[in-house]
């Protein structure tokens, strides 16, 4: 009880004495903070970029310039550092980063007539670099676990520490998710589903760490979730059973629902595409929303500076508490989203492997 009173008194003193310590320099900073654009701060983290901002040191910015790789129909291939295009709006070899319009934030080419076009762009952006770093982390985790088993036999003692934790994790996903949802023949899909689970989980966790080389919004990028959804789409439909396709193209419903107008087949075919679409949007939206909320809560500190030291001090404390809470929630979401994507992919694959009555009888 005594410690609780001390904490409350210290907290009140902090807020009461905070205005006394504010000097002319802080007042000048408060005036500058009136121009803080919270929207730009949030979007700056969520959007892809041709350079990776690490931190600001006074008026200088510490960032990593990434390689730009472009192909122009008029001048061919171009490879150069993205530092040649910053600050935004600066032109180099006829290319610039658009600051507005349809191609905002993307590299565009301006010809002699003033026409703006998009070159073929395969540059190493922040998301691509983050994807490579996170994939390397995943490879290290998986290969280090596999390397331990290469030196062991069936009679060896069970692994401990990190390898033991990974075995527990892998066996749980294998038995309680993949095998339970797919059933017979699940072994064929285990490599993909296990890879998808740990890939999403590692990228989600790395996205919550605000320090380089982590912090990239990989699974919050719809292009990444699109590729994952396409992989599940192919696994479901390429290896689907005859009975699966029969139920789609000629389902057991009254004939007038199938012929002459194929109402039910069209609905079933439409369902083939809505399943991976739901996987893509669910993962993308949840991760993007979590990052947006955390960044918005953090931005409160800078937005409220111009409202005075008392308000800013109180809102800083509130922002810290809520940001800490949201980060803990996002740790749970990072696992849940990996689990849900893997489970639903396994369910869709299991539904595509249904057997006919004759095959089931055998």
KENUGU-141920 format. One record per atom (N, C-alpha, C): y, x negated, z negated; residue in one letter. Coordinates in steps of 0.05 Angstrom, whole numbers, padded with zeros to 5 digits, always signed. Each point is the difference from the previous one (the first is absolute). Layout:
BEGIN
YXZA ...
//
This chain:
BEGIN
-00024-00017+00000X +00024+00017+00000X +00025-00018+00000X -00001-00021-00016X +00023-00018-00001X +00006-00013+00027X -00021-00008+00014X +00003-00012+00027X +00011+00020+00020X -00008+00025-00003X +00010+00021+00018X +00030+00003-00004X +00009+00000-00026X +00029+00003-00005X +00015-00024+00011X -00011-00024-00003X +00013-00024+00011X +00003+00002+00030X -00021+00010+00013X +00001+00002+00029X +00022+00020+00009X +00002+00023-00014X +00020+00020+00007X +00028-00011-00004X +00004-00014-00023X +00026-00011-00006X +00008-00021+00020X -00019-00017+00008X +00005-00021+00020X +00007+00012+00027X -00013+00022+00007X +00005+00013+00025X +00028+00012+00001X +00008+00013-00022X +00026+00012-00002X +00022-00022+00001X -00005-00022-00013X +00019-00022+00000X +00003-00012+00028X -00022-00001+00015X +00001-00011+00027X +00019+00017+00017X -00003+00027-00002X +00017+00017+00017X +00029+00001-00010X +00004-00003-00027X +00027+00001-00010X +00015-00026+00005X -00014-00023-00002X +00013-00026+00004X +00002-00009+00029X -00016+00014+00017X +00000-00008+00029X +00028+00001+00012X +00017+00021-00005X +00026+00001+00012X +00018-00024-00008X -00004-00010-00025X +00017-00022-00010X -00004-00025+00017X -00024-00005+00009X -00007-00024+00015X +00008+00002+00029X +00011+00022+00009X +00007+00003+00028X +00027-00014+00005X +00000-00020+00018X +00024-00015+00007X +00011+00008+00027X +00020-00015+00009X +00013+00006+00026X -00020-00003+00023X -00018-00019-00003X -00019-00005+00022X -00019+00024+00003X -00008+00012-00023X -00017+00024+00001X +00015+00023+00012X +00026+00002-00006X +00016+00022+00011X +00002-00003+00031X +00003-00025+00009X +00000-00004+00029X -00026+00007+00012X -00022-00006-00014X -00027+00007+00010X -00003+00030+00001X +00012+00014-00020X -00002+00029+00000X +00013+00012+00024X +00023-00011+00008X +00014+00010+00023X -00016-00004+00025X -00013-00023+00002X -00017-00006+00024X -00024+00019+00000X -00010+00007-00023X -00024+00017-00001X +00005+00028+00011X +00026+00008+00002X +00006+00026+00011X -00010+00003+00028X -00003-00023+00014X -00009+00000+00027X -00031-00004+00003X -00014+00001-00023X -00029-00004+00001X -00013+00023+00015X -00016-00006+00020X -00013+00020+00016X -00030+00001-00008X -00006+00019-00018X -00027+00002-00010X -00020+00007+00023X +00009+00015+00019X -00018+00007+00022X -00007-00025+00016X +00019-00017+00004X -00006-00025+00015X -00019-00018-00016X +00003+00000-00026X -00018-00017-00017X -00029+00010+00002X -00003+00027-00001X -00027+00011+00001X -00012-00004+00027X +00015+00007+00022X -00011-00002+00027X -00004-00029+00007X +00016-00018-00011X -00003-00029+00006X -00027-00010-00008X -00010+00011-00022X -00027-00009-00009X -00022+00014+00015X +00004+00026+00005X -00021+00016+00013X -00004-00006+00029X +00022-00006+00014X -00002-00005+00029X -00010-00029+00005X -00010-00003+00025X -00009-00026+00009X +00025-00017+00006X -00004-00026+00001X +00023-00018+00006X -00010-00025+00013X +00019-00014+00014X -00007-00025+00014X +00005-00024-00018X +00008+00005-00025X +00001-00022-00019X -00007+00011-00028X -00008-00017-00018X -00009+00008-00026X +00020-00009-00021X +00016+00019-00010X +00019-00006-00020X -00014-00005-00027X +00005-00023-00013X -00012-00006-00026X +00019+00006-00023X +00023-00012+00001X +00020+00004-00021X +00027-00009+00010X +00021+00006-00015X +00027-00008+00006X +00009-00020-00021X +00011-00023+00009X +00011-00020-00018X +00030-00002+00004X +00014+00015-00017X +00029+00002+00004X +00006+00015+00026X +00015-00013+00017X +00007+00013+00026X -00020-00007+00022X -00018-00019-00006X -00020-00007+00020X -00026+00016-00005X -00015+00002+00022X -00024+00016-00001X -00025-00017+00005X -00020+00001-00017X -00024-00015+00004X -00020+00018+00014X -00007-00006+00024X -00019+00016+00015X -00017-00017+00019X -00021+00011+00010X -00018-00014+00018X +00004+00012+00028X +00008-00018+00019X +00003+00008+00027X -00027+00001+00014X -00007+00021+00012X -00026+00004+00013X +00001-00005+00030X -00022-00007+00012X +00000-00005+00029X +00003+00025+00017X +00017+00000+00020X +00004+00022+00018X -00015-00006+00026X -00017+00018+00009X -00015-00004+00024X +00004+00025+00018X +00014-00005+00022X +00008+00022+00018X -00008-00006+00029X -00003+00022+00015X -00005-00003+00029X +00020+00018+00014X +00016-00012+00017X +00020+00015+00016X -00009+00001+00029X +00003+00024+00012X -00008+00002+00028X +00017-00017+00018X +00024-00008-00008X +00018-00015+00017X -00003-00030-00006X -00003-00008-00025X +00001-00029-00006X -00026-00011-00012X -00021+00017-00003X -00026-00009-00009X -00001-00002-00031X -00017-00019-00009X -00005-00003-00029X +00022-00015-00014X +00005+00009-00025X +00020-00014-00017X -00012-00003-00028X +00002-00024-00011X -00010-00005-00027X +00022-00016-00014X +00011+00011-00022X +00020-00013-00015X +00001+00011-00028X +00016-00013-00018X +00002+00009-00028X +00019+00024-00002X -00007+00018-00018X +00017+00023-00004X +00027-00007-00012X +00003-00024-00010X +00026-00008-00011X +00022+00000+00021X -00008-00001+00025X +00019+00000+00022X +00012+00028+00005X -00012+00020-00013X +00009+00028+00004X +00014+00011-00024X +00004-00016-00021X +00013+00009-00024X +00026-00015-00004X +00021+00014-00010X +00000+00028-00009X -00004+00019+00024X -00009+00024-00007X -00007+00020+00020X +00024+00005+00019X -00006+00002+00025X +00021+00003+00021X +00005-00025+00015X -00009-00023-00011X +00002-00025+00014X -00019-00002+00023X +00009-00010+00023X -00016-00001+00025X -00011-00028+00003X -00024-00002+00011X -00013-00026+00006X -00018+00004+00024X +00004-00015+00021X -00016+00001+00025X -00001+00028+00011X +00022+00015-00003X +00001+00027+00010X -00012+00022-00018X -00010-00008-00023X -00013+00018-00019X +00018+00003-00025X -00002+00024-00012X +00014+00005-00025X -00015+00022-00016X +00006+00002-00025X -00012+00021-00017X +00019+00024+00000X -00009+00022+00010X +00016+00024+00001X +00008+00010-00027X +00026+00006-00004X +00010+00009-00026X +00002+00031-00002X -00004+00013+00022X +00001+00029+00001X -00014+00011+00024X -00003+00026+00001X -00013+00012+00023X -00030+00002-00002X -00013+00005+00022X -00029+00005+00001X -00016-00024-00010X +00009-00025+00006X -00014-00024-00006X +00012-00015-00025X +00012+00015-00018X +00012-00013-00023X -00020-00017-00016X +00008-00025-00005X -00017-00018-00015X -00021-00015+00018X -00001+00007+00026X -00019-00013+00018X +00015-00019+00019X -00014-00019+00011X +00012-00018+00019X +00002+00013+00027X +00023-00001+00012X +00005+00012+00027X +00012-00021+00018X -00003+00006+00026X +00011-00018+00020X +00023+00014+00015X +00022-00015+00003X +00023+00012+00014X +00003-00015+00026X -00003+00014+00023X +00003-00013+00026X +00029-00003+00008X +00005-00010+00024X +00027-00005+00009X +00016+00025+00004X -00014+00022+00006X +00014+00026+00004X +00005+00014-00027X -00009-00012-00022X +00005+00013-00026X -00022+00019-00008X -00022+00002+00015X -00022+00018-00007X -00017-00012-00022X -00008+00017-00019X -00016-00009-00023X -00029+00008+00004X -00018-00020-00001X -00028+00005+00003X -00015-00014-00022X -00025+00010-00005X -00017-00013-00020X -00020-00018+00014X +00000-00026-00007X -00020-00018+00011X -00027+00004-00013X -00020-00011+00012X -00027+00000-00012X +00001-00018-00025X -00004+00011-00024X +00005-00014-00024X -00025-00003-00017X -00009-00025-00003X -00023-00006-00017X +00008-00021-00021X +00024+00004-00011X +00010-00019-00019X -00015+00002-00027X +00001-00022-00015X -00011+00000-00027X +00021+00010-00019X -00002+00026-00006X +00020+00013-00018X -00009-00002-00029X +00016+00011-00018X -00006-00001-00028X -00026+00014-00006X -00005+00023+00012X -00025+00014-00004X -00024-00015+00010X +00003-00013+00023X -00022-00016+00012X -00006-00023-00018X +00020-00014-00010X -00004-00023-00017X -00013+00009-00027X +00010+00022-00011X -00011+00011-00024X -00029+00008+00004X -00007+00011+00024X -00027+00007+00006X -00018-00025+00001X +00010-00021+00012X -00016-00025+00001X -00004-00012-00028X +00021+00000-00016X -00002-00011-00027X -00020+00016-00017X +00002+00027+00001X -00017+00017-00016X -00029-00002+00010X -00004-00002+00026X -00027-00003+00011X -00012-00027-00009X +00016-00020-00002X -00009-00026-00009X -00009+00002-00029X +00016+00014-00016X -00008+00004-00029X -00026+00015-00001X -00004+00021+00016X -00025+00015+00001X -00023-00017+00008X +00004-00017+00020X -00022-00018+00008X -00008-00020-00022X +00020-00010-00014X -00006-00019-00022X -00016+00014-00022X +00007+00025-00006X -00014+00015-00021X -00029+00005+00008X -00003+00010+00025X -00027+00007+00009X -00018-00024+00005X +00011-00021+00013X -00016-00023+00006X -00007-00016-00026X +00018-00001-00019X -00006-00013-00025X -00023+00014-00015X +00000+00027+00002X -00022+00015-00012X -00026-00005+00015X +00001+00000+00027X -00024-00004+00016X -00011-00029-00004X +00018-00019-00003X -00008-00028-00004X -00017-00003-00025X +00007+00015-00021X -00016-00002-00025X -00029+00009+00005X -00003+00021+00016X -00027+00011+00005X -00017-00018+00018X +00013-00016+00016X -00015-00018+00018X -00016-00021-00015X +00009-00007-00024X -00014-00020-00016X -00019+00012-00021X -00003+00027+00001X -00017+00013-00020X -00024+00013+00013X -00019+00006-00016X -00024+00015+00009X -00002+00026-00015X -00020+00016+00007X -00003+00026-00013X -00006-00002-00030X -00011-00023-00008X -00007-00003-00028X +00023-00013-00017X +00022-00006+00014X +00023-00012-00014X +00013+00020-00019X +00014-00010-00020X +00014+00017-00019X +00023+00015+00014X +00006+00023-00011X +00022+00016+00012X +00026-00015-00002X +00018+00003+00019X +00025-00015+00000X +00018+00011-00022X +00018-00018-00009X +00020+00007-00020X +00028-00004+00010X +00019+00008-00015X +00028-00005+00007X +00008+00015+00025X +00015-00013+00018X +00011+00013+00023X -00021+00009+00019X -00021-00016+00004X -00022+00007+00019X -00015+00024-00011X -00004+00001-00026X -00013+00023-00012X +00016+00026+00003X +00027-00003-00003X +00018+00023+00004X -00001+00010+00029X +00000-00019+00019X -00002+00008+00028X -00026+00013+00007X -00022-00010-00012X -00026+00013+00005X -00001+00028-00011X +00012+00004-00024X +00001+00027-00011X +00016+00019+00018X +00023-00010+00010X +00017+00015+00017X -00014+00007+00026X -00013-00019+00013X -00013+00004+00026X -00023+00019-00003X -00017-00003-00021X -00023+00017-00004X +00009+00029-00005X +00022+00003-00015X +00011+00027-00006X +00008+00014+00026X +00016-00014+00017X +00008+00012+00026X -00024+00005+00017X -00019-00018+00001X -00023+00003+00017X -00017+00024-00008X -00006+00002-00026X -00019+00021-00009X +00014+00027-00005X +00023+00000-00013X +00012+00026-00008X +00019+00012+00021X +00008-00016+00020X +00018+00011+00020X -00014+00000+00028X -00008-00023+00010X -00011-00001+00027X -00028+00013+00002X -00018-00008-00017X -00027+00011+00000X +00000+00030-00006X +00016+00008-00020X +00001+00028-00008X +00011+00018+00021X +00019-00010+00016X +00013+00017+00020X -00015+00000+00027X -00012-00023+00007X -00012-00002+00027X -00030+00007-00002X -00013-00010-00020X -00029+00005-00003X -00016-00019+00017X -00021+00010+00013X -00018-00017+00015X +00015-00015+00022X -00006-00026+00002X +00013-00017+00020X +00027-00010-00008X +00007+00002-00025X +00027-00008-00009X +00005-00030+00003X -00022-00016+00001X +00003-00029+00001X +00015-00009+00025X -00002+00015+00021X +00013-00006+00025X +00030+00000-00002X +00011+00016-00018X +00029+00004-00003X +00011-00015-00024X -00017-00011-00017X +00010-00013-00024X +00019-00023+00005X -00005-00017+00019X +00019-00023+00005X +00028+00010+00006X +00002+00020+00018X +00027+00010+00007X +00013+00014-00024X -00014+00017-00014X +00012+00016-00022X +00007-00018-00024X -00016-00020-00006X +00007-00019-00021X +00024-00016+00007X +00001-00009+00026X +00024-00015+00009X +00025+00017-00001X -00002+00025+00008X +00023+00018+00000X +00010+00004-00029X -00019+00004-00019X +00008+00005-00028X +00015-00024-00011X -00012-00024+00002X +00013-00024-00012X +00025-00008+00016X +00000+00005+00026X +00024-00007+00016X +00024+00017-00010X -00005+00026-00003X +00022+00018-00008X +00008-00006-00029X -00020-00005-00017X +00006-00005-00029X +00016-00026-00003X -00008-00021+00014X +00015-00025-00002X +00028+00002+00011X +00003+00013+00022X +00027+00004+00012X +00018+00017-00017X -00012+00021-00013X +00016+00017-00018X +00009-00016-00024X -00017-00017-00012X +00007-00016-00023X +00021-00021+00007X -00004-00013+00023X +00019-00021+00008X +00028+00012+00006X +00001+00025+00009X +00025+00013+00006X +00016+00007-00025X -00013+00000-00024X +00014+00006-00025X +00012-00025-00013X -00009-00024+00009X +00011-00025-00011X +00025-00007+00016X +00023-00001-00013X +00026-00003+00014X +00006-00029+00008X -00018-00019-00006X +00006-00028+00005X -00016-00010+00024X +00013-00016+00017X -00013-00012+00023X -00023-00017-00010X -00024+00000+00013X -00007+00011+00026X -00009+00029+00000X +00003+00013-00023X -00007+00029-00001X +00025+00016+00005X -00002+00026-00002X +00023+00017+00002X +00004+00014+00027X -00017-00007+00020X +00002+00013+00026X -00012+00028-00001X +00014+00019+00013X -00009+00028+00001X -00020+00004+00022X -00024-00011-00003X -00020+00001+00022X -00013+00028+00003X -00012+00011-00021X -00013+00026+00002X +00021+00023+00001X +00025-00007-00005X +00022+00020+00004X +00010+00000+00028X -00013-00016+00018X +00007-00001+00028X -00020+00017+00016X +00010+00020+00014X -00018+00020+00013X -00017-00013+00022X +00009-00023+00011X -00016-00013+00020X -00026-00011-00012X +00001-00010-00025X -00023-00011-00013X -00020+00023-00007X +00011+00021-00011X -00018+00023-00007X -00011+00013+00025X +00015-00001+00022X -00011+00011+00025X -00025-00015+00009X +00001-00027-00002X -00023-00016+00008X -00024+00006-00017X +00005+00003-00026X -00022+00007-00019X -00012+00027+00007X +00017+00019+00006X -00009+00027+00008X -00016+00000+00026X +00009-00016+00019X -00014-00003+00026X -00028-00011-00004X -00002-00020-00018X -00026-00012-00006X -00020+00021-00011X +00010+00017-00018X -00017+00022-00010X -00006+00020+00021X +00019+00006+00017X -00003+00019+00023X -00023-00010+00018X +00000-00026+00006X -00021-00011+00017X -00027+00000-00013X -00001-00007-00026X -00025+00000-00015X -00012+00028-00001X +00017+00020-00003X -00010+00028-00002X -00010+00010+00027X +00014-00004+00022X -00006+00013+00025X -00018-00016+00019X +00001-00027-00002X -00018-00015+00017X -00029+00002-00009X -00004-00002-00027X -00027+00001-00010X -00007+00028-00011X +00014+00020+00008X -00007+00027-00008X -00026+00009+00012X -00015+00017-00014X -00026+00009+00009X +00003+00022+00022X -00022+00006+00013X +00000+00021+00021X +00007+00027-00012X -00010+00005-00024X +00006+00025-00013X +00030+00003-00007X +00013-00023-00007X +00029+00000-00005X +00015+00009+00025X -00006-00012+00022X +00014+00007+00025X -00007+00028+00010X -00025+00009-00006X -00007+00027+00007X +00016+00020-00015X +00005-00005-00026X +00015+00019-00016X +00030+00000+00008X +00009-00021+00013X +00027-00001+00009X +00003+00014+00027X -00017-00007+00019X +00002+00010+00028X -00012+00027+00004X -00021+00007-00016X -00013+00026+00002X -00009+00009-00027X +00019+00008-00018X -00007+00007-00027X -00015+00027-00001X -00014+00004-00023X -00015+00025-00003X +00018+00023-00009X +00014+00011+00019X +00019+00022-00005X -00005+00020+00023X +00010+00025-00002X -00003+00019+00022X +00009-00012+00027X -00014+00008+00021X +00005-00012+00026X +00028+00005+00009X +00012+00023-00006X +00027+00006+00009X +00021-00019-00011X -00008-00015-00022X +00019-00020-00010X -00003-00027+00014X -00021-00002+00017X -00004-00025+00014X +00003+00003+00030X -00004+00024+00010X +00001+00004+00029X +00011+00029+00006X +00017+00004+00019X +00010-00020+00020X +00022-00018-00010X +00014+00008-00022X +00021-00016-00012X -00012-00015-00024X -00001-00027+00001X -00012-00015-00022X +00017-00003-00025X +00004+00022-00014X +00017-00001-00024X -00011-00019-00021X -00024+00004-00008X -00012-00017-00021X -00003-00029+00008X -00010-00006+00024X -00001-00028+00008X +00027-00014-00001X +00021+00014+00009X +00027-00012-00001X +00008-00006-00029X -00006+00019-00018X +00008-00004-00028X -00016-00023-00012X -00026-00002+00007X -00016-00022-00010X +00010-00027+00011X +00007-00001+00026X +00010-00025+00012X +00026-00008-00013X +00017+00020-00006X +00025-00005-00013X -00005-00012-00028X -00021+00010-00013X -00007-00011-00027X -00009-00029+00001X -00011-00009+00023X -00008-00028+00002X +00024-00018-00005X +00024+00008+00010X +00024-00017-00002X +00016+00005-00026X -00003+00024-00012X +00015+00005-00024X -00011-00016-00024X -00026-00006+00000X -00012-00014-00023X +00012-00028-00002X -00001-00017+00021X +00012-00027-00002X +00030+00002-00004X +00013+00020+00011X +00029+00004-00003X +00007+00004-00030X -00017+00016-00013X +00004+00005-00029X -00003-00026-00016X -00020-00017+00008X -00004-00025-00014X +00024-00018+00004X +00011-00001+00024X +00023-00017+00006X +00024+00008-00016X +00007+00026+00000X +00024+00010-00013X -00002-00002-00030X -00024+00006-00011X -00003+00000-00029X +00005-00028-00012X -00012-00020+00012X +00004-00027-00010X +00028-00009+00004X +00011+00004+00024X +00027-00009+00006X +00021+00014-00017X -00002+00026-00003X +00020+00015-00015X +00000-00006-00030X -00024-00003-00011X -00002-00006-00029X +00011-00027-00007X -00006-00020+00015X +00009-00027-00005X +00030-00002+00005X +00009+00012+00022X +00029+00000+00007X +00016+00014-00022X -00010+00023-00009X +00015+00015-00021X +00002-00015-00026X -00022-00014-00007X +00000-00016-00025X +00020-00022+00001X +00001-00015+00022X +00019-00022+00004X +00029+00011-00001X +00004+00023+00013X +00027+00012+00002X +00010+00008-00028X -00017+00012-00016X +00008+00008-00026X +00007-00024-00018X -00016-00020+00001X +00005-00024-00016X +00026-00013+00008X +00005-00003+00026X +00024-00012+00009X +00025+00017-00006X -00003+00026+00002X +00022+00018-00007X +00007-00002-00029X -00020-00001-00017X +00005-00003-00029X +00014-00026-00007X -00009-00022+00014X +00012-00026-00004X +00029+00000+00009X +00006+00014+00022X +00027+00000+00011X +00020+00014-00018X -00009+00016-00019X +00018+00014-00019X +00016-00021-00015X -00011-00023-00007X +00014-00021-00015X +00025-00008+00015X -00002-00004+00026X +00022-00011+00016X +00020+00022+00007X -00010+00024+00004X +00018+00022+00008X +00018+00009-00023X -00010-00002-00025X +00016+00009-00023X +00018-00021-00013X +00001-00024+00012X +00018-00021-00011X +00029+00010+00000X +00008+00013+00022X +00028+00009+00002X +00007+00023-00019X -00020+00011-00013X +00005+00023-00019X +00007-00010-00028X +00001-00026-00004X +00007-00010-00026X -00024-00012-00014X +00006-00019-00019X -00022-00014-00014X -00018+00018-00017X +00011+00020-00012X -00016+00018-00017X -00020+00015+00016X +00009+00012+00022X -00018+00015+00018X -00020-00019+00013X +00010-00022+00010X -00018-00019+00013X -00021-00011-00019X +00008-00006-00025X -00019-00010-00020X -00022+00020-00006X +00009+00025-00004X -00020+00021-00005X -00018+00005+00023X +00011+00001+00025X -00016+00005+00024X -00018-00024+00006X +00009-00024-00007X -00018-00024+00004X -00025+00003-00017X +00004+00009-00025X -00023+00003-00018X -00019+00022+00011X +00012+00023+00009X -00015+00022+00011X -00015-00009+00025X +00014-00015+00017X -00012-00010+00025X -00024-00018-00006X +00004-00017-00019X -00022-00019-00007X -00025+00015-00010X +00004+00020-00018X -00022+00015-00011X -00015+00015+00022X +00015+00014+00017X -00012+00016+00021X -00013-00017+00022X +00012-00023+00006X -00011-00018+00020X -00026-00012-00011X -00001-00007-00025X -00024-00011-00012X -00022+00021+00001X +00007+00025-00007X -00020+00022+00001X -00010+00004+00028X +00018+00000+00020X -00009+00005+00028X -00017-00023+00010X +00005-00024-00009X -00017-00023+00008X -00028+00003-00011X -00002+00010-00024X -00027+00005-00012X -00014+00022+00015X +00015+00021+00007X -00011+00022+00016X -00010-00011+00027X +00016-00017+00013X -00007-00011+00026X -00024-00017-00001X -00005-00013-00023X -00025-00015-00003X -00024+00018+00002X +00002+00024-00012X -00021+00020+00002X -00002+00011+00028X +00023+00005+00012X +00000+00011+00028X -00012-00020+00019X +00005-00026-00004X -00011-00021+00018X -00030+00002+00001X -00013+00005-00023X -00029+00003-00001X -00008+00027+00011X +00014+00022-00008X -00008+00027+00009X +00001+00002+00030X +00021-00011+00013X +00002+00003+00029X -00022-00015+00014X -00007-00024-00010X -00023-00014+00012X -00026+00015-00003X -00003+00012-00024X -00024+00016-00005X -00001+00025+00017X +00022+00014+00002X +00001+00025+00016X -00005-00005+00030X +00013-00021+00010X -00004-00007+00029X -00030-00006+00005X -00012-00016-00017X -00028-00008+00003X -00018+00024-00003X +00005+00017-00020X -00017+00023-00005X +00002+00020+00023X +00024+00006+00010X +00003+00020+00022X -00012-00012+00025X +00003-00025+00005X -00012-00012+00024X -00030+00002-00002X -00012-00005-00023X -00029+00003-00004X -00009+00029+00003X +00016+00019-00009X -00006+00028+00003X +00000+00008+00029X +00020-00009+00015X +00001+00007+00029X -00023-00013+00015X -00007-00024-00007X -00023-00013+00013X -00025+00014-00007X -00003+00009-00026X -00024+00014-00008X -00003+00027+00015X +00022+00013+00005X -00001+00026+00014X -00007-00004+00030X +00007-00024+00010X -00007-00005+00029X -00029-00008+00004X -00015-00004-00022X -00028-00009+00002X -00019+00022-00008X +00009+00024+00002X -00018+00023-00007X -00023+00001+00020X -00023+00009-00009X -00023+00002+00017X -00007+00029+00007X -00013+00004+00022X -00008+00026+00008X -00023+00010-00017X -00007+00025+00003X -00021+00012-00016X -00027-00014+00005X -00006-00007+00025X -00025-00012+00007X -00001-00028-00012X +00022-00016+00002X +00000-00027-00010X -00001+00000-00030X +00013+00020-00012X -00001+00001-00030X -00028+00007-00010X -00015+00016+00015X -00027+00008-00008X -00019-00024+00001X +00005-00018+00019X -00017-00024+00002X +00005-00018-00024X 
//
